[in-house]
Amino acid sequence: MEDLQELIDKIDDKEQQFGLSINVEKTKIMIISREEKSDANILINSEPVQRVKEFKYLGAFITEDLNPEIEIKKIG
């Protein structure tokens, strides 16, 4: 996770040079893994980014554990 935080910090530094900013309220993170991961503390401008367990992307539901059953349950 440290590498991801470093990348986010670099992006944040560059965007500020151009007068831009990341909207933390609209930004979410998801850790896709078959193992339980609990260490997801990503910060943007000292504000924590919300972690989600599932996300709808292009009309399809994606979960952290890549469970295909969630799509069937959401449709049915």
C-alpha positions in Angstrom: 0.0 0.0 0.0 3.0 2.3 0.5 3.7 2.3 -3.2 0.1 3.3 -4.0 0.2 6.1 -1.4 3.5 7.4 -2.9 1.9 7.4 -6.4 -1.2 9.2 -5.2 1.1 11.8 -3.5 3.0 12.4 -6.7 -0.2 12.8 -8.7 -1.5 15.2 -6.1 1.7 17.3 -6.3 1.5 17.5 -10.1 -2.2 18.3 -10.2 -1.8 21.2 -7.7 0.9 22.7 -10.1 -1.9 23.0 -12.7 -4.6 24.2 -10.3 -6.4 20.8 -10.2 -7.5 18.6 -7.4 -8.8 15.1 -6.8 -12.4 15.0 -5.4 -11.9 12.8 -2.4 -15.7 12.3 -2.0 -16.0 10.8 -5.4 -12.8 8.7 -5.2 -13.0 5.1 -3.9 -10.6 2.3 -3.6 -11.1 -1.4 -3.9 -8.5 -4.2 -3.1 -9.2 -7.1 -5.4 -7.8 -10.2 -3.8 -9.0 -13.7 -2.7 -7.3 -13.0 0.7 -8.7 -10.6 3.2 -6.8 -7.3 3.2 -7.5 -4.8 5.9 -4.6 -2.3 5.5 -6.1 0.2 3.0 -5.4 3.6 4.4 -4.9 5.8 1.4 -5.0 9.6 2.0 -5.5 12.5 -0.4 -4.8 15.9 1.1 -4.8 14.2 4.6 -8.3 12.9 4.0 -9.0 9.2 3.9 -10.2 7.6 0.7 -13.3 5.4 1.2 -12.8 1.7 0.6 -15.6 -0.2 -1.1 -16.3 -3.9 -1.2 -18.2 -3.8 -4.5 -18.5 -1.4 -7.3 -20.7 -1.1 -10.4 -18.4 -0.5 -13.5 -19.9 -0.3 -17.0 -23.1 -1.9 -15.8 -21.4 -4.9 -14.1 -20.8 -5.4 -10.4 -17.2 -6.1 -9.3 -16.4 -7.4 -5.8 -13.1 -7.5 -3.9 -13.1 -11.3 -4.1 -14.2 -11.4 -7.8 -17.3 -13.3 -6.8 -19.5 -13.7 -10.0 -22.5 -14.6 -7.8 -23.0 -10.9 -6.9 -23.9 -10.0 -10.5 -26.5 -12.8 -10.6 -28.0 -11.7 -7.2 -28.2 -8.0 -8.2 -29.9 -8.8 -11.5 -32.4 -11.4 -10.2 
